[in-house]
Amino acid sequence: MREKWKEIRLRHPREAKPVKIVADAAISTVGLHGGRLLPVLLLDTSDRPDVAELIRVHESLGPGDVKAQWGRLKDRENTVALFLNFVRPVEVFMVLEFDIARQGILVEQALTGKGIYITQAEDAEDRLTKNFNRTKVIVEIGDTGFRETWDDLFYKHVVNDFRNKGLNRSDSRRAARMAIEEFRKFGSMKLRDKLPKDSGGNS
């Protein structure tokens, strides 16, 4: 049964601000999530020393406990957010925000694979391929009941994106369905499909 969240009590005002995603990639790991492709998010922790510490301690202490919930931020119509409340090995609350049209594939991968990896970006131009062996924390995301809401949001925003690029309404709908189908084929691939370890994507 899905646990309903109580009101989050922020320990510091900085926790209310989404942690910036510097870049992203995707990896599959044997024995984890059936080898499904999971997004790797490189985070700017320059003003979040607590997040940097969370990633650091995971290297020596191993997996911890986290509550995850998808949702929306107030007055942010073009994004969705993932709220993460870590309770072990250290207490950290963070918000990760995703542009629906531009970063929708990351949300798709996270929902399909039921997880993400987070790691620390070394600078604003960082990419996972620069240091693939850096500490990466896997975050388990169970069934939060967000899939139906996401499907509707994703389709509408991708249609609008194609409309803004000049396609008419019917062509935009057709193009959106095709694009989302391709995203989902990519996101549902597994390690046995001989995917490269790093997709090289970036935000």
N, C-alpha and C positions, 0 to 999 in steps of 0.2 A: 504494500500500500504506500502511495506517495505521501510523504510527510509535508504538511503545510507549514510554511515558514511563519514564524512570528516576526514582528518588526525588528529589523537589524539595528543594533546599537553600534554606531561607528565609534571606534576607539580614537580616531584621528580624522580631521576634516579631509585629509588627502585621500581617504578611502572612498569618498563619494565621487571622485573623479576617475573616469575609466583609464586603465593602464594602456598606454600607447603600444600598438602592435607595429614594430619596426619592419618586420618582414615575416613571411610564412613559407612553409614547405610542407611536404607530406612524406610519411614513412610508414612502412609495414614491418612488424616484428613477429617472428615465429613464436607461437604460444600465447600471444596477446590479442584478445578480441578476434580470434579466429584468423589472424593474419590480415585483418582489414586495414585499409589505408586510413591513417589518422593525421589530422593537421598538426603541424608543429608551429607554435607561435613564438617568435622572438620578441621579447618585451623590453621596452625602455624602462628600466628600474631606477633611473637617475634621481627621481624624487620619491621612490618607494623602496627604501632600504629594507623594509620588512619583507617585501616580495623577494628581493635579492637574497636575504637570509633564509627564507623558506626554500628557495632553490638550492642554496648551498648546503643546508643541513640534510636535505633529502639524499644527498650523495653518500652520506655516512649512516643515516638513520633509517633509510628505506621508506616504504610506503606509509602514508598516514591516512587520516580521515578528512573527507571534505563533503560538504553539502552543495549541490549544484542546482541552479534553477534558471531557465530561460525567461526573458521578459522584455519589456520596453522601458526606455528612459523617458521621463516627462519631456514633452515638446521636441521629441526626436523621431519624426515620422518616417525617416528613411533608414533607420537602423533597428537592430535588435541587440539585446545585451545578454551576456551570460554572467550571472552572479555566483561567485564562488566564495564559500565560507569555510576556510580550513580550520580544523580544530586540533589536529595533531600532524606533525610533531611540534608545530608552533601555530598560534592563533593569528590568522591573517584573513582579512576580507578584501576582495578585489572585484572590480567590474571590468569585463572585456566587451567592447562595443564593436559591432560589425555593420558596415554599410551593406544593405540588403542586395542591391544590384551588383556592386563591385566585389564584395567579399562573400557572396552567397554560397559559393562552392565550399568555403571553410565551414559554414554552418551545416551544409549538406553532409560533409564528411564527418563532422562531429556527431550529428544526429544518427547517421547510418552506423558509424563505428562505435557509438556510445562512449566517446572519449576524445581527449586532446592531449597533446604534449605542450608544456610551457618551458621556456628556457630564457636565459638572460642574453639580451643583445649586447655586443661589445661596443658598438657605436651606431650612429644613425645610418651608416651604409652597410651594416652587417648583413650577412647571409649565412644560412646554416652550413653551406659548403665550405665556408672559411674555417670552420672548426666543428666538424660533425660530431666529434667525441665530447663536446661540452656536456655538462650535466643537464639532463632533460627530465622533467617531472611529468609523469602520466597522471592525468586527472580523469577519473571514472565519472561518466555522466549517464545515469540510469534513465528510465522512462519518466520524463518530466511532464508528459502530456502536451508537449509543444508542437508535435509534428503537424497536426491538422491546421493549427494557426499559421505555422511556418509555410506550409504548402500554399496557402492562400496569399500570404504576404509576398512570398518569393515570385509567384506567377505575376501578380499585379505590378510589382516593381520592375521585373524584367520586361514586361510588355511596355511599360512607360519608358523604359530606357531605350527600347527600339523605336518607340514613337518619337522620342527626342532626337533620334538619329535620322529621322526623316521617313520612316516606313509608315504606311497607312495602318488603320486599325486592324484589319484582317491579317495583313502580312506580319504585323507586330505580334499578334497572338500566335500565329503559326511559328514564327521565328522563336518566340519565347518557349513554346512547348518543345521545339527541337533542341534548343540550347539547354533547357533544364534536363531533358532526357539524356543528353551527352554528359552533363555534370554528374548525374546520378550513376551512369555507367562507369565513369571514372572513379567516383567515390566508393562504389561497391566492389571494386577490384580487390583481389587478395594477393598475398605474397607469392602464392604459387603461379600467379599470372606473370611472374618475372618482371615486376615493376622495379625501376631503379630505386635505391634507398631514399634519394632526395629528389623531389620533383622540381626543385629549383624555383618554385613560385615565390612571389613577393607581393606585398600589399602596396 
